[in-house]
Amino acid sequence: MLSGELLNPLDELRDCALCPKECHVNRFESAKGICRSDASFNIASICIHRGEEPVISGFRGICNIFFTNCNLQCVYCQNHQISNTGISRNSSRMDPEEIARQVIVFLEKGIRLVGFVSPSHFIPQMKVIIDAVTKEGYKPVWVYNSNGYDKVDTLKTLEGLIDVYLPDFKYMDPGLSLSLSGAADYPSVAAAAIREMYRQKGSALHLSDENMASSGIIIRHLVLPGSIENSRKVLKFIAQEISPRLHISLMSQYYPTAGVSDHPLLKRGLYPEEYQNVIDEMEVLGLDYGWVQKMESAGEYRPDFERQHPFEL
């Protein structure tokens, strides 16, 4: 039986309250919730990604399952091809058996980790996929890669199922989260979600013999142009309210998409001195575990979901 009390996890979609928006839409009948997603297995891509943190991608890469749409609508979304419309040339409504078959092809090639990207509004489908792969005798490391806008009660149903949590922690400034992502409550929601992940996993990041993550949490934070104080507040909260021993992935890879070409802050790239300022804050706060990026990463992590392999040229 799958995690949780329901015999069929998809039944939750008949009155969907999976994420903090709690739309209570019957997704078998419509896709009118904030995420605009129905009850199907809407997959934008199942692919190998080698651009993740070293303990996530390693040499072989991670098999990432990209869901369509999102329960946030960030104006600067780097995956806007699939998060805003849910449509790309390769998007499809697969059945869980086909998804499992595609994942197993990668597992047979030596991939050890399988990640779910933007899963917050597709958790019942995610559970079905995990069950389908597990029933075939495979036990990869399952990675939950979310925007951080997760509901604590929903996360509790993942305890013992998810091995590695890889959430974003975007904002501690509610005005910024409202204007950029349409969610003034993001700071409090994400803080509670990450506390729950921490309750489940603790601060230690456990590694396999191959130095790949096997259990734990890595918190991602994308530094945005002109919003350095927000970044400093995020880091301060993590260090002082959760644990300074958590692993932080501090990202400089922001690039302005067409949707923010006229935005006063986001129409430009990140300045090196802005990123360095946030790195300095990490050091002051004693956040000694994790990774930083090169400034040129802004040109290296640009997926194109019109391609069969979005991260390969």
C-alpha positions as CSV (number, residue, x, y, z in Angstrom):
1,M,0.0,0.0,0.0
2,L,1.2,3.5,-0.8
3,S,2.1,6.1,1.8
4,G,-1.0,7.7,3.4
5,E,-4.5,6.3,4.3
6,L,-6.1,6.4,0.9
7,L,-6.2,3.2,-1.2
8,N,-6.0,5.4,-4.3
9,P,-3.9,8.6,-3.7
10,L,-5.6,10.2,-6.7
11,D,-8.8,10.4,-4.8
12,E,-7.4,13.5,-3.0
13,L,-7.7,15.3,-6.4
14,R,-11.5,15.2,-6.1
15,D,-11.4,18.0,-3.5
16,C,-7.8,19.3,-4.0
17,A,-6.2,20.9,-1.0
18,L,-2.7,19.6,-1.6
19,C,-0.9,22.9,-1.5
20,P,-1.3,26.1,0.6
21,K,-3.8,27.6,-1.9
22,E,-6.4,24.9,-1.0
23,C,-8.5,25.5,-4.0
24,H,-10.9,22.6,-3.3
25,V,-11.3,22.0,-7.0
26,N,-12.4,18.6,-8.3
27,R,-9.5,18.0,-10.7
28,F,-11.2,15.1,-12.4
29,E,-13.8,17.5,-13.7
30,S,-11.7,20.7,-14.3
31,A,-8.4,22.4,-14.1
32,K,-9.5,25.7,-12.6
33,G,-7.4,25.7,-9.5
34,I,-4.4,28.0,-9.1
35,C,-2.1,25.5,-10.7
36,R,-4.5,24.9,-13.7
37,S,-3.8,21.2,-13.5
38,D,-6.3,18.3,-13.9
39,A,-6.0,14.8,-12.5
40,S,-3.8,13.5,-15.3
41,F,-0.1,12.6,-15.2
42,N,1.1,15.8,-16.9
43,I,4.8,15.4,-17.7
44,A,6.9,18.0,-19.5
45,S,10.0,15.9,-19.6
46,I,11.7,12.9,-18.2
47,C,15.4,13.5,-18.7
48,I,18.9,13.3,-17.3
49,H,20.1,16.6,-15.7
50,R,23.8,17.1,-14.9
51,G,23.6,20.7,-13.8
52,E,22.4,20.0,-10.2
53,E,24.5,20.1,-7.0
54,P,27.5,17.7,-7.1
55,V,25.9,15.3,-4.6
56,I,22.6,15.3,-6.6
57,S,23.9,14.9,-10.1
58,G,27.3,13.4,-9.7
59,F,29.0,12.1,-12.8
60,R,26.0,10.3,-14.3
61,G,23.3,12.9,-13.6
62,I,19.9,12.6,-12.0
63,C,16.8,11.4,-13.7
64,N,14.4,14.4,-13.3
65,I,10.6,14.1,-13.9
66,F,9.4,17.6,-14.7
67,F,5.7,18.2,-14.0
68,T,3.8,20.9,-15.9
69,N,2.3,24.1,-14.4
70,C,2.9,25.3,-10.8
71,N,1.2,26.4,-7.7
72,L,3.1,29.7,-7.8
73,Q,3.3,32.0,-10.8
74,C,6.7,33.7,-10.5
75,V,7.1,36.4,-13.1
76,Y,10.7,35.5,-13.7
77,C,10.3,31.7,-13.8
78,Q,13.3,30.1,-15.4
79,N,11.1,27.2,-16.5
80,H,8.4,29.4,-17.9
81,Q,7.9,27.2,-20.9
82,I,6.2,24.6,-18.8
83,S,5.2,26.3,-15.6
84,N,3.0,29.1,-17.0
85,T,1.2,27.2,-19.7
86,G,2.1,23.6,-19.1
87,I,2.6,23.2,-22.8
88,S,5.7,22.3,-24.7
89,R,6.3,20.3,-27.8
90,N,7.2,17.3,-25.7
91,S,4.6,17.6,-22.9
92,S,2.3,14.6,-22.6
93,R,-0.3,12.9,-20.5
94,M,1.4,9.5,-19.7
95,D,0.1,6.6,-17.7
96,P,2.1,5.7,-14.6
97,E,3.4,2.4,-16.3
98,E,4.9,4.4,-19.2
99,I,6.5,6.9,-16.8
100,A,8.0,4.0,-14.8
101,R,9.3,2.4,-18.0
102,Q,11.1,5.6,-19.0
103,V,12.5,6.0,-15.5
104,I,13.7,2.4,-15.4
105,V,15.6,2.9,-18.7
106,F,17.8,5.5,-16.9
107,L,18.1,3.4,-13.7
108,E,19.4,0.5,-15.9
109,K,22.1,2.9,-17.1
110,G,23.4,3.4,-13.6
111,I,21.5,6.5,-12.5
112,R,21.0,6.4,-8.8
113,L,18.7,9.4,-8.1
114,V,15.2,10.2,-9.4
115,G,13.9,13.8,-8.9
116,F,10.4,15.2,-9.0
117,V,10.5,18.8,-10.2
118,S,7.6,21.1,-9.2
119,P,5.7,18.3,-7.5
120,S,3.7,20.2,-4.9
121,H,0.5,20.1,-7.0
122,F,1.1,16.5,-8.3
123,I,1.9,14.6,-5.1
124,P,-0.8,11.9,-5.5
125,Q,0.6,11.3,-9.0
126,M,4.1,11.3,-7.6
127,K,3.2,8.6,-5.1
128,V,1.7,6.4,-7.8
129,I,4.9,6.8,-9.9
130,I,7.1,5.8,-6.9
131,D,4.9,2.8,-6.3
132,A,5.1,1.7,-10.0
133,V,8.9,1.9,-10.1
134,T,9.2,0.2,-6.7
135,K,7.0,-2.7,-7.7
136,E,9.5,-3.4,-10.5
137,G,12.2,-4.0,-7.9
138,Y,14.0,-0.6,-8.1
139,K,14.9,1.5,-5.1
140,P,16.4,4.8,-6.3
141,V,17.0,7.8,-4.1
142,W,13.8,9.8,-4.4
143,V,14.4,13.6,-4.5
144,Y,11.6,16.1,-3.9
145,N,12.5,19.3,-5.7
146,S,9.9,22.0,-4.9
147,N,9.5,25.8,-4.9
148,G,9.1,25.6,-1.1
149,Y,5.5,26.6,-1.2
150,D,4.4,23.3,0.3
151,K,1.7,22.5,2.8
152,V,2.9,20.9,6.0
153,D,0.1,18.4,6.3
154,T,0.9,17.2,2.8
155,L,4.6,16.9,3.5
156,K,3.8,14.7,6.5
157,T,2.4,12.1,4.1
158,L,5.8,11.9,2.5
159,E,7.7,10.9,5.6
160,G,9.6,7.7,4.9
161,L,8.8,8.0,1.2
162,I,11.1,10.9,0.1
163,D,14.8,10.5,0.7
164,V,16.1,13.9,-0.1
165,Y,14.3,17.2,0.1
166,L,15.5,19.9,-2.3
167,P,13.3,22.9,-1.7
168,D,13.7,26.5,-2.8
169,F,13.5,29.2,-0.1
170,K,12.8,32.2,-2.2
171,Y,11.6,35.0,0.1
172,M,11.4,36.4,3.6
173,D,9.9,39.6,2.3
174,P,6.1,39.2,1.9
175,G,5.9,42.3,-0.3
176,L,8.4,40.8,-2.7
177,S,6.8,37.4,-2.7
178,L,3.4,39.0,-3.5
179,S,4.7,41.1,-6.3
180,L,6.9,38.5,-7.9
181,S,5.1,35.3,-7.1
182,G,1.5,36.2,-6.2
183,A,1.9,34.8,-2.7
184,A,2.2,37.2,0.3
185,D,2.2,34.2,2.6
186,Y,5.2,32.6,0.9
187,P,7.7,33.4,3.8
188,S,5.6,31.9,6.5
189,V,4.5,28.9,4.4
190,A,8.0,28.1,3.2
191,A,9.4,28.5,6.7
192,A,6.9,26.0,8.1
193,A,7.5,23.6,5.2
194,I,11.2,23.6,5.7
195,R,10.8,23.1,9.4
196,E,8.8,20.0,8.6
197,M,11.4,18.7,6.2
198,Y,14.0,19.4,8.9
199,R,11.9,17.5,11.4
200,Q,11.8,14.5,9.1
201,K,15.5,14.6,8.1
202,G,17.5,16.6,10.5
203,S,20.5,18.8,9.4
204,A,22.9,16.0,8.3
205,L,23.2,15.3,4.6
206,H,24.0,11.6,4.3
207,L,26.1,10.4,1.3
208,S,26.5,7.1,-0.4
209,D,29.9,5.4,-1.0
210,E,29.9,7.3,-4.4
211,N,29.4,10.7,-2.6
212,M,25.8,11.0,-3.7
213,A,23.1,12.3,-1.5
214,S,21.1,9.4,0.1
215,S,19.1,11.3,2.7
216,G,18.7,14.8,4.0
217,I,17.9,18.4,2.9
218,I,19.5,20.9,0.6
219,I,17.9,24.3,0.5
220,R,18.3,26.3,-2.7
221,H,18.2,30.1,-2.8
222,L,18.3,32.0,-6.1
223,V,19.7,35.5,-5.6
224,L,17.6,38.1,-7.5
225,P,18.9,41.4,-8.9
226,G,18.2,44.3,-6.6
227,S,16.9,42.1,-3.8
228,I,20.0,41.4,-1.7
229,E,18.4,42.3,1.6
230,N,15.7,39.6,1.0
231,S,18.5,37.0,0.4
232,R,20.2,38.1,3.6
233,K,17.0,37.6,5.5
234,V,16.4,34.2,4.1
235,L,19.9,33.0,5.1
236,K,19.6,34.6,8.6
237,F,16.3,32.8,9.1
238,I,17.8,29.4,8.2
239,A,20.9,29.9,10.3
240,Q,19.2,31.3,13.4
241,E,15.7,29.7,13.3
242,I,16.4,26.2,11.9
243,S,20.1,25.2,11.8
244,P,23.4,26.6,10.5
245,R,24.4,23.0,9.6
246,L,21.9,22.7,6.8
247,H,23.4,22.6,3.3
248,I,22.7,25.7,1.2
249,S,22.9,25.9,-2.6
250,L,23.3,29.6,-3.3
251,M,22.5,30.2,-6.9
252,S,23.7,33.0,-9.2
253,Q,22.1,31.6,-12.3
254,Y,19.3,34.1,-12.6
255,Y,18.7,35.4,-16.1
256,P,16.0,37.8,-17.3
257,T,13.3,36.1,-19.4
258,A,11.2,37.9,-21.9
259,G,8.4,38.3,-19.4
260,V,10.4,40.6,-17.2
261,S,12.1,42.7,-20.0
262,D,10.4,45.8,-18.6
263,H,10.6,45.0,-14.9
264,P,12.6,47.7,-12.9
265,L,14.6,45.1,-10.9
266,L,14.5,41.9,-12.9
267,K,15.2,43.1,-16.5
268,R,19.0,42.9,-15.8
269,G,21.3,40.1,-14.7
270,L,22.8,39.8,-11.2
271,Y,25.8,41.9,-10.5
272,P,28.9,40.1,-9.2
273,E,29.0,42.4,-6.2
274,E,25.4,41.5,-5.3
275,Y,26.2,37.8,-5.3
276,Q,29.4,38.3,-3.3
277,N,27.5,40.3,-0.7
278,V,25.2,37.3,-0.1
279,I,28.2,34.9,0.0
280,D,29.7,37.1,2.6
281,E,26.5,37.0,4.7
282,M,26.6,33.2,4.5
283,E,30.1,33.2,6.0
284,V,29.1,35.7,8.8
285,L,26.1,33.5,9.7
286,G,28.3,30.3,9.8
287,L,26.5,28.6,7.0
288,D,29.5,26.6,6.1
289,Y,27.9,23.7,4.3
290,G,26.8,23.8,0.6
291,W,27.7,25.3,-2.7
292,V,28.0,28.6,-4.6
293,Q,28.0,29.1,-8.3
294,K,30.2,30.9,-10.8
295,M,28.7,34.1,-12.2
296,E,28.7,32.7,-15.7
297,S,26.2,30.0,-14.6
298,A,23.5,32.4,-15.7
299,G,24.3,31.3,-19.3
300,E,24.7,27.7,-18.5
301,Y,21.4,26.6,-16.9
302,R,18.8,27.6,-19.5
303,P,16.6,24.6,-20.4
304,D,14.6,24.5,-23.6
305,F,11.6,22.2,-23.1
306,E,10.9,22.3,-26.8
307,R,13.8,19.8,-27.1
308,Q,13.6,16.2,-26.2
309,H,16.6,16.7,-23.9
310,P,16.0,20.2,-22.4
311,F,19.5,20.6,-20.9
312,E,21.5,19.4,-23.8
313,L,22.4,21.4,-26.9
